[in-house]
Amino acid sequence: MNKNIYWKVLVLLFCCSMLYACEKSALEDGQSYDMIVEGGINTMYKEQYIQLKRLHISGVTSGLEGITAATVIVTNGPNQINFEDVGNGLYKGQLFDLRDTVGNIFQLKIELNGKVYESQDQLIANVPIEKSFIPVEKSDVNKKWHVKVDTYLFGMSNSNKWLIMPQKEFSDESIVLFKAPYSYSFRSGAPNVLNTLLAATYSYEMGRKDSLVISKFAISPRYAKFLYNLFQETKWKGLLSAVPANVQGNITGNALGFFYVMDGIKKTVPMKDIRNAK
């Protein structure tokens, strides 16, 4: 394999907010992709965002560049969202009234340079936060709270994405513009109980009277499987341990990525209600 191509692909995997894995045999054949699709529908917000990018390689440098002038549409039965190109590969649309859409299929259609790329995902109803196992705990350190959030949980009753942040640091923009430090809970068991990366956490130092903003997103079984397989080939394995195998997304055509539909709920929880560390 050409070493320059190999390292350029690793740069792509690091830079993408979603790490998209490429098939080794395809890379050896010089395989390239028309686009990388990131984003989808998040019911917690009126404004919806989808990002389209491509890997740009020039000489010894490489990077991601936005794709403009595409037509991006999401439909759900008679409902339709027409996304507007707002620059640098970012497309914005307005969510319709979501009555009677839980369990329904949302369909994505992208048209670019005479080609059509399609995808679909299912809206799964969320379980209230107070009825869920929340992947966060606190411990008393020097009259403050040390808050630890688990990055991955396995063997749970439902698959979810989580965003758990101090109230004073929370920003809706972090979620809608793909900058959020998510945690993940999976119904599947841990792929390798000896891998130390599976015990990954992140933490905050908080005052006694502070609060956490807990956002919980129900994801479809297919999206959960995509994330699980993706992490197996990247974060849980270690990017430098091997060339990542192909991880199947849900975009037709010569494209990478996953179009998702997430049912989101948000709750502010005072520190006194966060469980204590054992």
C-alpha positions as CSV (number, residue, x, y, z in Angstrom):
1,M,0.0,0.0,0.0
2,N,1.2,3.5,-0.8
3,K,2.2,5.0,2.6
4,N,1.2,8.5,1.7
5,I,-2.4,7.3,1.0
6,Y,-2.4,5.4,4.2
7,W,-1.5,8.4,6.4
8,K,-3.9,10.7,4.5
9,V,-6.7,8.3,5.3
10,L,-5.8,8.4,8.9
11,V,-5.9,12.2,8.9
12,L,-9.4,11.9,7.5
13,L,-10.4,9.5,10.3
14,F,-9.0,11.9,13.0
15,C,-10.5,15.1,11.5
16,C,-14.0,13.9,10.8
17,S,-16.3,14.3,13.8
18,M,-17.6,10.9,12.8
19,L,-14.8,8.5,12.1
20,Y,-15.5,6.9,8.8
21,A,-13.6,3.7,8.1
22,C,-12.5,2.7,4.6
23,E,-11.9,-0.8,3.2
24,K,-8.3,-1.7,2.9
25,S,-8.6,-3.4,-0.5
26,A,-10.4,-0.3,-1.8
27,L,-7.6,2.0,-0.7
28,E,-5.0,-0.2,-2.3
29,D,-6.9,0.2,-5.6
30,G,-7.0,4.0,-5.2
31,Q,-10.7,4.0,-4.2
32,S,-12.1,7.5,-3.6
33,Y,-15.5,8.6,-2.5
34,D,-17.8,11.3,-3.8
35,M,-18.7,12.5,-0.3
36,I,-18.9,12.0,3.4
37,V,-22.4,12.5,4.9
38,E,-22.8,13.5,8.6
39,G,-25.9,14.5,10.5
40,G,-29.6,13.8,10.2
41,I,-32.7,14.6,12.3
42,N,-32.7,15.5,15.9
43,T,-36.2,16.0,17.4
44,M,-34.9,18.2,20.2
45,Y,-34.4,21.1,17.9
46,K,-36.4,22.9,15.2
47,E,-33.3,23.6,13.1
48,Q,-31.7,20.5,11.5
49,Y,-28.2,20.2,10.0
50,I,-26.6,17.8,7.5
51,Q,-22.9,18.2,6.5
52,L,-21.4,17.1,3.2
53,K,-17.7,16.9,2.8
54,R,-15.0,15.3,0.7
55,L,-11.4,14.4,1.2
56,H,-9.2,16.8,-0.7
57,I,-5.6,15.6,-1.4
58,S,-3.1,18.1,-2.9
59,G,0.5,16.9,-3.1
60,V,1.6,15.9,0.4
61,T,-1.3,17.7,2.2
62,S,-4.8,16.6,2.7
63,G,-8.0,17.8,4.4
64,L,-11.7,17.9,4.4
65,E,-13.6,20.4,2.2
66,G,-17.2,21.3,2.2
67,I,-19.5,20.3,-0.7
68,T,-21.7,23.1,-2.0
69,A,-24.6,23.3,-4.5
70,A,-26.2,20.0,-3.6
71,T,-29.9,19.5,-3.3
72,V,-30.7,17.9,0.1
73,I,-34.2,16.8,1.0
74,V,-35.6,14.7,3.9
75,T,-39.1,13.3,3.7
76,N,-41.4,11.5,6.2
77,G,-44.7,10.5,4.5
78,P,-46.3,13.7,3.3
79,N,-43.8,15.9,5.3
80,Q,-40.7,17.3,3.6
81,I,-37.7,19.3,4.8
82,N,-35.8,21.2,2.1
83,F,-32.3,22.0,3.3
84,E,-30.6,25.2,2.5
85,D,-26.9,25.4,1.6
86,V,-25.4,27.8,4.3
87,G,-21.8,27.3,3.2
88,N,-18.7,25.1,3.8
89,G,-20.7,21.9,3.2
90,L,-23.3,22.7,5.9
91,Y,-27.0,22.4,5.1
92,K,-29.8,23.7,7.3
93,G,-33.6,22.8,7.4
94,Q,-36.6,23.4,9.6
95,L,-38.3,20.4,11.3
96,F,-42.0,19.9,10.8
97,D,-44.6,19.0,13.4
98,L,-43.7,15.5,14.7
99,R,-47.1,14.2,15.6
100,D,-47.6,10.5,14.8
101,T,-44.1,10.0,13.4
102,V,-42.5,7.8,16.1
103,G,-41.6,4.5,14.5
104,N,-41.8,6.0,11.0
105,I,-39.1,6.0,8.4
106,F,-37.3,9.3,7.4
107,Q,-35.7,9.3,4.0
108,L,-32.8,11.4,2.8
109,K,-32.2,12.3,-0.8
110,I,-29.1,14.1,-2.0
111,E,-28.6,15.2,-5.6
112,L,-25.1,16.4,-6.8
113,N,-23.6,16.7,-10.2
114,G,-26.3,14.5,-11.8
115,K,-25.9,11.7,-9.2
116,V,-28.4,10.7,-6.5
117,Y,-27.5,9.4,-3.0
118,E,-30.3,8.1,-0.7
119,S,-30.6,6.8,2.8
120,Q,-33.2,6.2,5.5
121,D,-33.4,5.7,9.2
122,Q,-36.2,5.1,11.8
123,L,-37.4,7.3,14.6
124,I,-37.3,5.4,17.9
125,A,-39.3,6.7,20.9
126,N,-37.2,7.8,23.8
127,V,-37.4,6.6,27.4
128,P,-37.6,9.4,30.0
129,I,-34.3,10.3,31.5
130,E,-35.5,9.7,35.1
131,K,-36.3,6.1,34.1
132,S,-32.9,5.4,32.6
133,F,-29.5,4.5,34.0
134,I,-27.5,7.7,33.6
135,P,-23.8,7.1,32.9
136,V,-22.6,9.7,35.4
137,E,-21.6,9.7,39.1
138,K,-20.1,12.1,41.6
139,S,-17.6,12.0,44.4
140,D,-16.7,14.5,47.1
141,V,-13.3,16.2,46.6
142,N,-12.2,19.2,48.6
143,K,-15.8,20.4,49.2
144,K,-16.5,20.2,45.5
145,W,-18.0,17.6,43.3
146,H,-15.8,15.5,41.0
147,V,-18.1,14.3,38.2
148,K,-17.2,11.3,36.1
149,V,-19.1,10.4,32.9
150,D,-18.7,7.0,31.2
151,T,-18.0,7.3,27.5
152,Y,-19.3,3.8,26.7
153,L,-21.8,1.5,28.4
154,F,-22.7,-2.0,27.3
155,G,-25.5,-4.5,27.9
156,M,-28.1,-1.7,28.4
157,S,-31.8,-2.1,27.8
158,N,-31.7,0.5,25.0
159,S,-29.1,2.1,22.7
160,N,-28.6,5.8,23.2
161,K,-26.3,8.7,22.7
162,W,-25.8,11.0,25.7
163,L,-24.5,14.5,26.2
164,I,-23.8,15.3,29.8
165,M,-22.3,18.7,30.6
166,P,-22.3,21.3,33.4
167,Q,-25.2,23.7,32.9
168,K,-22.8,26.7,32.6
169,E,-20.9,25.0,29.8
170,F,-23.9,23.6,27.8
171,S,-24.5,25.1,24.4
172,D,-27.1,24.0,21.9
173,E,-24.7,24.9,19.2
174,S,-22.4,22.1,20.3
175,I,-25.1,19.5,19.5
176,V,-26.4,20.9,16.2
177,L,-22.9,21.7,14.8
178,F,-21.4,18.3,15.6
179,K,-19.0,19.5,18.3
180,A,-20.6,17.6,21.3
181,P,-18.6,15.2,23.5
182,Y,-21.1,12.3,23.3
183,S,-21.3,9.2,25.4
184,Y,-22.8,6.0,24.1
185,S,-24.8,3.2,25.6
186,F,-25.3,-0.1,23.7
187,R,-27.6,-3.1,24.0
188,S,-24.7,-5.2,22.8
189,G,-22.1,-6.5,25.2
190,A,-18.5,-5.2,25.3
191,P,-16.5,-6.5,22.3
192,N,-13.3,-7.0,24.3
193,V,-13.4,-6.7,28.1
194,L,-9.6,-6.5,28.3
195,N,-9.4,-3.3,26.2
196,T,-8.7,-0.4,28.5
197,L,-10.3,2.1,26.1
198,L,-13.7,0.6,26.9
199,A,-13.4,2.1,30.4
200,A,-12.9,5.6,29.0
201,T,-14.4,8.5,31.0
202,Y,-14.3,12.3,31.0
203,S,-14.8,14.5,34.1
204,Y,-15.8,17.9,35.4
205,E,-15.2,19.7,38.7
206,M,-18.4,21.3,39.9
207,G,-19.7,23.3,42.8
208,R,-22.1,22.0,45.4
209,K,-25.1,23.9,44.0
210,D,-24.3,23.4,40.3
211,S,-26.4,21.4,37.9
212,L,-25.8,19.1,35.0
213,V,-27.7,19.3,31.7
214,I,-28.4,15.8,30.5
215,S,-29.4,15.2,26.9
216,K,-30.5,11.7,25.8
217,F,-31.0,10.6,22.2
218,A,-32.7,7.4,21.3
219,I,-31.1,5.9,18.2
220,S,-32.3,3.1,15.8
221,P,-30.8,-0.4,16.0
222,R,-29.2,0.1,12.7
223,Y,-27.4,3.3,13.8
224,A,-26.4,1.7,17.0
225,K,-24.8,-1.2,15.0
226,F,-23.0,1.2,12.8
227,L,-21.5,3.1,15.8
228,Y,-20.6,-0.2,17.5
229,N,-18.8,-1.5,14.4
230,L,-17.2,1.8,13.7
231,F,-15.7,2.0,17.3
232,Q,-14.6,-1.6,17.0
233,E,-12.5,-0.7,14.0
234,T,-11.2,2.7,15.3
235,K,-11.4,3.9,18.9
236,W,-11.6,0.5,20.6
237,K,-9.0,-1.1,18.4
238,G,-6.6,1.9,18.1
239,L,-6.2,3.6,14.8
240,L,-2.6,2.7,14.4
241,S,-3.0,-1.0,15.2
242,A,-4.3,-1.9,11.8
243,V,-5.9,-0.5,8.7
244,P,-9.6,-0.1,9.6
245,A,-11.9,-2.6,7.9
246,N,-14.9,-1.4,5.9
247,V,-17.8,-0.2,8.1
248,Q,-21.1,-0.2,6.3
249,G,-23.0,3.0,6.5
250,N,-26.5,3.6,5.1
251,I,-25.8,6.0,2.2
252,T,-26.3,4.6,-1.3
253,G,-23.9,5.3,-4.1
254,N,-20.2,6.1,-3.7
255,A,-20.5,7.8,-0.3
256,L,-19.5,7.3,3.3
257,G,-21.3,8.0,6.5
258,F,-24.7,7.5,8.2
259,F,-27.9,9.5,8.0
260,Y,-29.6,9.2,11.4
261,V,-32.8,10.1,13.1
262,M,-32.6,10.7,16.9
263,D,-35.4,11.4,19.4
264,G,-33.9,13.8,21.8
265,I,-34.9,14.9,25.3
266,K,-33.1,17.2,27.8
267,K,-33.3,17.7,31.5
268,T,-31.4,19.9,34.0
269,V,-30.4,17.8,37.1
270,P,-29.1,19.3,40.3
271,M,-25.9,17.7,41.7
272,K,-27.8,16.5,44.8
273,D,-29.7,14.1,42.5
274,I,-26.7,12.6,40.8
275,R,-25.7,9.2,42.2
276,N,-22.6,8.9,44.4
277,A,-19.6,6.9,43.2
278,K,-19.2,3.6,44.9
